[in-house]
Every structure is written in structure tokens, then in C-alpha cells.
């Protein structure tokens, strides 16, 4: 008995509705497999060991801010630092990696939705008159216009898609933190190189000033030699001292040129197109506010990146577990087919089909178990790497706190040594002019005074560099709020988020 056409259509529509309802129920009631994520527990000390009598951070200076280098109050440094965000190539590479991670996340987010394809076709066919097909078609010529649509959708019943998207979302956030890490590193490297160049400018200024003093001493000895008061040996000793110091002043230029070239690269310029005007370093480094060790976990982008990778690895355990459950897929196709283009979109030309399938692995020789073991091992690795990263962060803060504190004390002692050496030199010059001692005593006192002054200049340069490294160890002005909860929706990472 042939059923009426309307009845067939209603039955098929009911069947389609039932399939869609079944898919919806599975989506809503399906469980998400895999462990719930909890950040790894790390032990943070209550205070830094090397902080000593360091002034604690006040509520209004807890955060150094994105432009942390302004704490040094150096306009030349400020101008150079601003060029890093625009032209530094390492920063551009890190930003490209972040955009790549963000695009990968968008790719896997598409698994939440069905895939629709269309393949329209138009053919004209002539059947052979001697064809073994139906006698009705022999020698016939006909057209076939088809406008099909196919829909495929894999139901996320066990949370495989959700866990996969979660994993790549955490990786995108880790990539954003990596970008902030590179940004902080580039700014810190620039500041260190800049202060090293300024320290060498101060040393060069000191040596050139000393050369002038030694030239006067040589003239004095030559005058005394012509007057028969001094010997030729003393003249040659003064000349040796002068030329040695001149050579030292020239040698400073080698390291100074290298630091200038390094600054040029950091701001994205060829060294030939950049010049750093000499500016001797004179002022001591500023005070850096230091917060509690526990806050370091929120303020260092490299630690945040490591923690996000732990979260990503945790989500991958869920992805691996979902392999134990069947894949439920919905497939549907429909469209229109007609021998005439004018009747292609008519109701009678319609065609459709819909189906549901479930595919499960029955036996795989332990492959799924190996995949789960691999995911758990990867998670354990990321946890260990995260905790090691935290410990390294604490170490770097302690190292630079100790360096800044010890160098400050050393600078005070060295200043006393410089003053004592200068007094000794003044006495030796007076004794030499009075004929009480030889010029060798003056040379010895000059060498000691110059050595102490050069050491004092170098200590100041080291103090500036270690202050920068301390700021870097503390995370600059960055904090975890710079990580977007949905990095795939963000545009280009702003300078405030990336440079903090």
C-alpha cells in the first residue's frame, strides 16, 4: 500500500526532530571527562631573606607600572625604551607567535559548530543507443542540475571538544605571557646596556681628566730635569704613567662601542644609523619597592606562562580520556535536483537524508592507555617545570636584592677609599716637590687613586644594572590581569599589556 506523500513528509520530519532532540539531550547530559584543574601548590616564603632593612612597598607603589624605567628619571633612557615596542624584532617575533596561538585556538573552537558544505553541479548526458541500461534511456539526452548541502556535526558528549578548546585557550594565554616576558626582557636588556655605556662614559671622563693631570706632572718633571733637580728616570716614569693611562682611555672605547651597538639592535636600528651621545653616569640608582614573595606568582609573566601550560596539560588528560568513549556524529544532506534549471528550486525537486552514527574503539592493544599515560606524564612535567620556575624567580629576586644591598655598602666603603687615596696622593706630591721623596712614590699614589676611582665608577654601573635586574626579577609592572580570559577575541596585544 502506497502512503500519501504528506504522511511520508510528516513522518520524516518527526524522525528528524527526534534525532535532533536526541543530540541535544546527549549534549546537555553528557559528562566532561578528565580531572578538574587546580593550580599546583607552591610554597612561598613569608619574606625575602636578603631584603634586610629594605623599605617595604607601600600601597601606592606596589606596582611599578608598565613604563617601569621612568623610575630612573632619565629622559634619554625613556626615549630609547619607547622605541622597543615599535621596532624590536624579537618582540615582533614573540607577537607573531602569540597571534599564531590565538589563531590555533579559533581553529579548534570551530569544532563547537557543525560543518556545512555545498557542491552544486550541472551536467548534460547523452546515453548510447546500444547501452545495456533501461530501454527508456537508450539514445536519450538529458540535463541534471544538483544543488546539494551536507551538514556534519560531532556531538561533544564527553567533553572532548571542550577540553581541547580549553587546552588551546590556556596555551594562547601562555603565549600572551611569553610575549610579556620577551617585552620585559628586551626593555631590561636595553636599560642594562644603556647604563653600562653611561658607566663607561664616566670611566672615560675620569681617565681623560687624569690624563690632563699626568700631562701637567710630565711637564713638571721635564722642567725639574732641565733645572737639574730631577733625573731622566723620573721623566720617563711620568711619561710611562701618562701613556699607559691614555691607552686605558682608548681601550674603554671598545666596550663602549659594543654597548652602543647593542642598544641600536634593541631599538631595531642598524648600528651604522644610531649614535648614543656620551652621558657620564653620576646619580645613584633609585629605590625599588619590593612586595611579598607570594605576590611574585602574580607579577612574573614567565611564572604565569608556566602555570597556564600546566592548565593546558591538565585539559589534555581529559582529551585523552575521551578516547575511551564513542564518537557520536550527526550527518545530514539535502538540496535540490532537477533536469531543468527552471524547476530546480521547486518543492518536488527537494531531496534530503539524515543519520546518526556512533563509533567506538573495541580493541587497540593499549593505545588509549598509552595516550592517557603520556598526557599524565606531560602534566607532571609541566607541574615540575612550573615549580622550578617559581623557585628560580625567588632566587633571582634574592640574588639581585643581595647584589643591590651589598653594592650599596661597598660603594660607601669605596668612597672612603677614594678620599683616602686622594689624600695620600696630595701628600706624596707635596713630599716630592719638597725633595723629601722620589717620583716613584707619587706614581704609586697616582696609580692607587686612579684604581680606586675607576672601581667606584664601576660599582655605580653595577648598582644601576642590578637595580634593573631586580625590577625584571620582580616582573616589572606586569600582573596576571594582563592575560585575557578569551585571548582569541583580543586584537593586537596592547603596549600596556605587553610592556608591563
JOFEN-V236647 format. One record per residue. N is the residue number from 1. D_LAST is the distance of its C-alpha to the last C-alpha in Angstrom with 1 decimal. Layout:
N;D_LAST
N;D_LAST
This chain:
1;77.7
2;75.2
3;72.6
4;71.9
5;68.9
6;67.3
7;67.6
8;66.0
9;63.0
10;62.6
11;62.8
12;60.1
13;57.9
14;58.3
15;57.5
16;54.3
17;53.3
18;54.0
19;51.9
20;48.9
21;49.4
22;49.6
23;46.3
24;44.7
25;46.1
26;44.9
27;41.3
28;41.3
29;43.2
30;41.8
31;39.8
32;36.4
33;37.1
34;34.8
35;33.2
36;30.9
37;27.4
38;26.4
39;23.4
40;24.8
41;25.7
42;24.2
43;25.5
44;23.0
45;24.8
46;25.1
47;23.8
48;22.9
49;26.0
50;25.0
51;23.5
52;27.1
53;27.4
54;23.7
55;22.9
56;21.1
57;18.1
58;19.3
59;18.5
60;17.1
61;14.7
62;13.6
63;9.9
64;8.8
65;6.6
66;3.9
67;6.9
68;7.8
69;10.5
70;12.5
71;13.7
72;16.1
73;17.7
74;18.5
75;18.9
76;19.7
77;16.5
78;14.5
79;16.6
80;16.0
81;12.2
82;12.4
83;14.8
84;12.6
85;11.1
86;14.7
87;16.9
88;15.5
89;17.8
90;16.1
91;13.1
92;15.8
93;17.6
94;14.8
95;14.4
96;18.2
97;18.3
98;16.1
99;18.5
100;21.3
101;20.4
102;20.1
103;23.5
104;25.1
105;24.2
106;25.9
107;28.9
108;29.5
109;29.1
110;32.1
111;34.2
112;34.2
113;36.6
114;39.9
115;40.5
116;43.0
117;44.9
118;47.7
119;50.3
120;52.9
121;56.0
122;59.3
123;62.3
124;65.9
125;68.3
126;71.9
127;73.7
128;76.5
129;80.0
130;80.7
131;77.6
132;78.3
133;76.2
134;77.7
135;80.6
136;78.9
137;76.1
138;78.3
139;78.2
140;75.8
141;72.9
142;70.1
143;66.5
144;63.6
145;60.6
146;57.8
147;54.6
148;53.0
149;49.7
150;48.4
151;45.9
152;44.5
153;42.4
154;41.5
155;41.4
156;38.4
157;40.9
158;39.4
159;35.7
160;35.3
161;33.5
162;31.3
163;30.4
164;29.7
165;27.4
166;25.7
167;25.2
168;23.8
169;21.5
170;20.0
171;19.9
172;18.0
173;15.4
174;15.4
175;15.0
176;11.9
177;10.4
178;12.0
179;10.4
180;6.8
181;8.9
182;10.6
183;7.8
184;6.8
185;10.6
186;11.5
187;9.8
188;11.3
189;14.5
190;14.9
191;14.6
192;17.1
193;19.4
194;19.4
195;20.4
196;22.9
197;24.4
198;24.7
199;26.3
200;28.8
201;29.5
202;30.5
203;32.6
204;34.2
205;35.0
206;36.6
207;38.6
208;39.8
209;40.8
210;42.6
211;44.4
212;45.9
213;47.1
214;48.6
215;50.3
216;52.0
217;53.0
218;54.5
219;56.5
220;57.7
221;59.0
222;60.6
223;62.3
224;63.5
225;64.7
226;66.7
227;68.2
228;69.2
229;67.0
230;64.3
231;64.8
232;63.5
233;61.5
234;59.4
235;58.8
236;57.5
237;55.4
238;53.7
239;53.3
240;51.8
241;49.2
242;48.4
243;48.0
244;46.0
245;43.5
246;43.4
247;42.7
248;39.8
249;38.3
250;38.7
251;37.1
252;33.9
253;33.5
254;33.1
255;29.8
256;28.6
257;29.2
258;27.3
259;24.2
260;24.5
261;25.0
262;21.9
263;19.8
264;21.6
265;20.8
266;17.0
267;17.2
268;19.6
269;22.8
270;26.1
271;26.9
272;30.0
273;28.3
274;26.0
275;27.0
276;25.2
277;27.4
278;28.6
279;27.1
280;28.3
281;25.9
282;27.5
283;25.2
284;24.0
285;20.4
286;18.9
287;18.7
288;15.6
289;15.7
290;16.2
291;16.5
292;18.8
293;18.7
294;18.9
295;15.4
296;14.0
297;14.9
298;12.5
299;9.5
300;9.8
301;9.2
302;12.4
303;14.3
304;13.4
305;14.5
306;17.7
307;18.4
308;18.3
309;20.6
310;22.9
311;23.1
312;23.9
313;26.6
314;28.0
315;28.5
316;30.2
317;32.8
318;33.7
319;34.1
320;36.4
321;38.4
322;39.0
323;41.1
324;43.8
325;44.4
326;46.1
327;44.3
328;45.7
329;45.7
330;47.1
331;48.7
332;50.3
333;51.8
334;53.7
335;54.7
336;57.8
337;60.6
338;63.6
339;66.1
340;65.7
341;62.6
342;64.1
343;64.2
344;60.9
345;59.0
346;62.0
347;62.0
348;64.6
349;62.5
350;59.7
351;58.9
352;56.5
353;55.9
354;53.5
355;53.1
356;51.2
357;50.7
358;49.5
359;49.0
360;48.6
361;48.9
362;52.0
363;51.9
364;49.3
365;50.3
366;47.3
367;44.7
368;42.8
369;43.0
370;41.5
371;38.7
372;38.0
373;38.2
374;35.8
375;33.2
376;33.6
377;33.3
378;30.1
379;28.7
380;29.9
381;28.3
382;24.8
383;25.4
384;26.4
385;23.4
386;21.0
387;22.9
388;23.0
389;19.2
390;19.0
391;21.7
392;20.1
393;16.9
394;19.3
395;21.2
396;18.4
397;17.5
398;21.3
399;21.9
400;19.6
401;20.7
402;24.2
403;23.7
404;22.3
405;25.1
406;27.8
407;27.1
408;27.2
409;30.6
410;31.7
411;30.8
412;33.1
413;35.9
414;35.5
415;35.9
416;39.1
417;40.1
418;39.6
419;41.7
420;44.4
421;44.5
422;44.9
423;47.7
424;49.3
425;49.1
426;50.7
427;53.5
428;54.1
429;54.4
430;56.8
431;58.9
432;59.0
433;60.1
434;62.7
435;64.0
436;63.3
437;61.1
438;60.3
439;57.3
440;56.0
441;54.9
442;53.0
443;51.3
444;50.3
445;48.9
446;47.0
447;45.4
448;44.3
449;42.9
450;41.0
451;39.7
452;38.4
453;36.7
454;35.0
455;33.9
456;32.5
457;30.5
458;29.2
459;28.2
460;26.2
461;24.3
462;23.7
463;22.5
464;19.8
465;18.8
466;18.8
467;16.7
468;14.0
469;14.7
470;14.6
471;11.1
472;10.2
473;12.7
474;11.3
475;8.0
476;6.2
477;4.8
478;4.2
479;7.7
480;10.3
481;10.8
482;8.4
483;11.4
484;14.2
485;17.6
486;19.2
487;17.1
488;20.4
489;20.5
490;17.2
491;17.3
492;15.1
493;11.5
494;10.0
495;7.8
496;5.8
497;5.7
498;5.7
499;3.8
500;0.0
